[in-house]
C-alpha cells in the first residue's frame, strides 16, 4: 500500500504557485468525471454522482451514508472554483471519517477535492464490477502534475473484509490516457465498498509534479464503474 507521504518529498525552497480551477462533474452509471479548468476558473455543468435506471434496477446503490438510510440516485459534489498546487499533506483520518465531501475549517486554504461515498449491492445477484480512470482532455499536460489518491475498503454488512487497498494514480506513471483499470469480482448481495478519493495538483515530487508550463492548463478525468466479467486485479 502507498500513501501520499510515501511518494512526495517536502520542498527545499519556495516555488511559484500554479493556479487553476478545480471542479468535479459526475454523470452516468457510477461515472465520475473530474474537470480541472483554466486559471480564469470557468467550468460548466452540475457536479454529481449519478446512477442510471438500469443500475438501480440491478440493485446497485450509492450513498454518502454508510447505513444507506438515504439511498441516492444523485450525489452532489461542490467544485472548487480556484485552486493552486500543493504539497501532499492531508488529515486522512478526518477525511475518511467524513461521509460525502470533506472541507477544512478554513475552506480558503483547501486546494483539493476529498470525497467519501459507498456502493452497496442491494440486489439478489452476484455481479462483477470494474472501474477505469481515463484522461479525457489534457491541456498543457496538466494530468502529469495531478495525483488521484484512492482508498477502497470492503465490508460485509458492518464487518470489514480484509485490508483496505490504497494507491495513487496519475498520467505521470502511465504516460497514456488510461491511468487505472481495476476489476472487483464477485460483488455479493449486501456487500459494500467504501471509496475515499483525494485529487490535487502536486507541487513537489519526483514523478508527479506541476511545472510552469502547466499554468492555465485544463484536465478532465473520467472514472467509470460498470458491471462486467472478470477476476480481481
VMD Tcl script that draws the C-alpha trace (Angstrom):
set ca {
  {0.00 0.00 0.00}
  {1.13 3.55 -0.70}
  {0.28 6.81 0.97}
  {0.91 10.22 -0.45}
  {3.65 10.74 2.11}
  {5.49 7.74 0.69}
  {5.75 9.33 -2.76}
  {6.33 13.03 -2.30}
  {9.10 14.96 -0.62}
  {8.78 18.23 1.27}
  {10.00 21.27 -0.70}
  {13.51 22.56 -0.09}
  {12.63 26.06 -1.25}
  {9.59 28.05 -2.22}
  {8.42 27.96 -5.81}
  {5.90 29.79 -7.96}
  {2.41 28.51 -7.30}
  {0.31 27.03 -10.08}
  {-3.18 28.46 -10.03}
  {-6.05 26.80 -11.80}
  {-9.68 25.94 -11.22}
  {-10.71 22.56 -9.89}
  {-14.15 21.05 -10.34}
  {-15.81 17.65 -10.19}
  {-18.51 16.51 -12.57}
  {-20.16 13.14 -12.20}
  {-22.55 11.62 -14.72}
  {-23.82 8.28 -15.99}
  {-23.79 4.88 -14.27}
  {-21.41 5.33 -11.38}
  {-19.48 7.61 -13.72}
  {-17.14 10.16 -12.19}
  {-15.67 12.98 -14.27}
  {-13.10 15.30 -12.77}
  {-12.75 18.67 -14.50}
  {-9.74 20.92 -13.90}
  {-10.33 24.23 -15.67}
  {-8.19 27.20 -16.51}
  {-6.75 29.93 -14.34}
  {-9.83 32.00 -15.12}
  {-12.00 29.49 -13.26}
  {-14.52 28.61 -15.96}
  {-16.44 25.38 -15.57}
  {-19.78 24.13 -16.82}
  {-22.39 21.62 -15.77}
  {-23.54 20.24 -12.45}
  {-21.23 18.30 -10.16}
  {-22.88 14.99 -9.47}
  {-22.56 11.24 -8.95}
  {-25.49 9.53 -10.65}
  {-26.96 6.07 -11.16}
  {-28.71 5.08 -14.35}
  {-32.12 3.43 -14.30}
  {-30.56 0.10 -15.30}
  {-28.10 0.30 -12.40}
  {-30.87 0.98 -9.91}
  {-32.88 -1.92 -11.28}
  {-29.88 -4.22 -10.70}
  {-29.91 -3.21 -7.06}
  {-26.62 -1.29 -7.10}
  {-26.99 1.72 -4.83}
  {-24.79 4.66 -3.90}
  {-24.94 6.85 -0.82}
  {-22.94 9.26 1.28}
  {-24.45 7.43 4.26}
  {-22.71 4.20 5.31}
  {-26.01 2.88 6.69}
  {-27.79 3.66 3.41}
  {-30.64 5.27 5.34}
  {-30.90 7.67 2.43}
  {-30.24 5.95 -0.88}
  {-29.46 8.32 -3.72}
  {-29.54 8.30 -7.47}
  {-27.60 11.58 -7.48}
  {-24.79 12.69 -5.16}
  {-23.73 16.31 -5.46}
  {-20.10 17.36 -5.12}
  {-19.21 21.01 -4.74}
  {-16.45 22.17 -7.11}
  {-13.57 24.44 -6.16}
  {-13.60 27.45 -8.46}
  {-9.92 28.30 -7.94}
  {-7.07 26.26 -6.52}
  {-3.29 26.03 -6.55}
  {-0.72 23.28 -6.48}
  {0.28 21.97 -3.07}
  {2.44 19.55 -1.14}
  {0.57 16.35 -0.24}
  {-0.38 16.85 3.41}
  {-3.83 15.64 4.43}
  {-5.72 14.75 7.58}
  {-6.57 11.26 6.32}
  {-8.42 10.28 9.50}
  {-10.72 13.31 9.29}
  {-11.28 12.88 5.56}
  {-12.09 9.16 5.80}
  {-14.43 9.66 8.75}
  {-16.41 12.34 6.91}
  {-19.15 10.95 4.70}
  {-19.55 12.92 1.49}
  {-17.33 15.88 0.73}
  {-14.72 16.96 3.24}
  {-13.92 20.61 3.85}
  {-11.30 22.05 6.15}
  {-12.45 24.55 8.77}
  {-10.82 27.32 6.78}
  {-12.02 26.48 3.28}
  {-9.86 29.23 1.74}
  {-6.79 27.10 2.48}
  {-8.18 23.98 0.81}
  {-6.78 23.24 -2.64}
  {-8.04 19.72 -3.23}
  {-11.22 17.67 -3.54}
  {-11.81 14.97 -0.92}
  {-14.91 12.81 -1.04}
  {-16.17 9.57 0.55}
  {-19.07 7.51 -0.74}
  {-20.38 3.96 -0.60}
  {-21.56 1.41 -3.16}
  {-23.81 -1.40 -2.00}
  {-25.33 -4.40 -3.74}
  {-28.95 -4.35 -2.61}
  {-29.96 -6.78 -5.34}
  {-30.13 -10.57 -5.36}
  {-27.37 -11.25 -7.90}
  {-23.61 -11.61 -7.55}
  {-22.05 -9.20 -10.03}
  {-18.54 -8.29 -11.17}
  {-17.60 -4.63 -11.10}
  {-14.82 -2.87 -12.96}
  {-13.66 0.70 -12.84}
  {-11.26 2.58 -15.03}
  {-9.96 6.13 -14.85}
  {-9.23 7.81 -18.17}
  {-7.81 11.22 -19.05}
  {-10.37 12.59 -21.50}
  {-8.82 16.04 -22.03}
  {-5.38 17.25 -21.04}
  {-4.46 20.83 -21.92}
  {-0.86 21.83 -21.21}
  {-0.13 18.34 -19.84}
  {-1.78 19.14 -16.51}
  {-2.58 15.43 -15.98}
  {1.09 14.70 -15.37}
  {1.03 17.12 -12.43}
  {-2.20 15.75 -10.96}
  {-2.40 12.99 -8.32}
  {-5.51 10.89 -7.65}
  {-5.39 9.04 -4.32}
  {-7.98 6.29 -3.87}
  {-8.67 4.09 -0.86}
  {-11.10 1.19 -1.13}
  {-12.43 -0.77 1.85}
  {-14.71 -3.81 1.55}
  {-17.49 -4.65 4.01}
  {-20.00 -7.44 4.55}
  {-22.71 -5.66 6.46}
  {-20.82 -3.82 9.21}
  {-17.86 -6.22 9.16}
  {-14.73 -5.15 7.29}
  {-13.39 -7.79 4.91}
  {-9.61 -7.95 4.58}
  {-7.28 -4.97 4.48}
  {-8.06 -1.71 2.68}
  {-6.43 -1.08 -0.68}
  {-4.97 2.32 -1.41}
  {-2.89 3.76 -4.22}
  {-2.15 6.88 -6.24}
  {-2.96 7.17 -9.94}
  {-1.51 9.67 -12.38}
  {-0.72 10.03 -16.05}
  {2.84 10.69 -14.90}
  {3.05 6.95 -14.11}
  {1.38 5.54 -17.22}
  {2.09 8.15 -19.90}
  {-1.20 7.20 -21.53}
  {-4.82 8.26 -21.26}
  {-5.98 5.31 -19.13}
  {-4.36 5.71 -15.74}
  {-6.21 2.88 -13.96}
  {-8.26 -0.23 -14.66}
  {-9.38 -2.36 -11.70}
  {-11.69 -5.37 -11.60}
  {-13.71 -6.13 -8.46}
  {-15.05 -9.65 -8.80}
  {-18.00 -11.25 -7.00}
  {-19.78 -8.24 -5.55}
  {-22.33 -10.16 -3.46}
  {-25.72 -9.03 -2.16}
  {-25.31 -6.77 0.90}
  {-21.60 -6.28 0.20}
  {-20.36 -2.69 0.43}
  {-17.36 -0.85 -0.95}
  {-16.29 2.37 0.72}
  {-14.31 4.71 -1.54}
  {-12.37 7.75 -0.39}
  {-10.67 9.90 -3.02}
  {-8.38 12.91 -2.88}
  {-7.41 14.82 -6.02}
  {-4.80 17.57 -6.07}
  {-2.18 19.34 -8.18}
  {1.15 18.20 -6.77}
  {3.66 20.99 -6.23}
  {6.73 18.94 -5.26}
  {7.74 15.41 -6.19}
  {9.88 13.21 -8.37}
  {7.34 11.83 -10.87}
  {4.10 13.74 -10.28}
  {4.85 17.46 -10.23}
  {3.41 20.66 -11.66}
  {5.58 22.92 -13.83}
  {5.38 26.49 -15.06}
  {4.35 25.19 -18.49}
  {1.11 23.91 -16.93}
  {-0.10 27.38 -15.89}
  {-3.60 27.91 -17.27}
  {-3.89 24.21 -18.12}
  {-7.04 22.12 -18.11}
  {-7.79 18.47 -17.39}
  {-10.78 16.18 -17.48}
  {-10.71 12.68 -15.97}
  {-13.48 10.12 -16.25}
  {-13.83 7.41 -13.59}
  {-16.46 4.82 -14.53}
  {-17.75 1.84 -12.57}
  {-19.52 -0.83 -14.61}
  {-20.79 -4.38 -14.32}
  {-18.56 -6.76 -16.24}
  {-16.95 -10.22 -16.23}
  {-13.52 -10.96 -14.85}
  {-11.31 -11.56 -11.84}
  {-9.75 -9.16 -9.35}
  {-6.58 -7.34 -10.33}
}
mol new
graphics top color blue
foreach p $ca { graphics top sphere $p radius 0.5 }
foreach p [lrange $ca 0 end-1] q [lrange $ca 1 end] { graphics top cylinder $p $q radius 0.2 }
display resetview
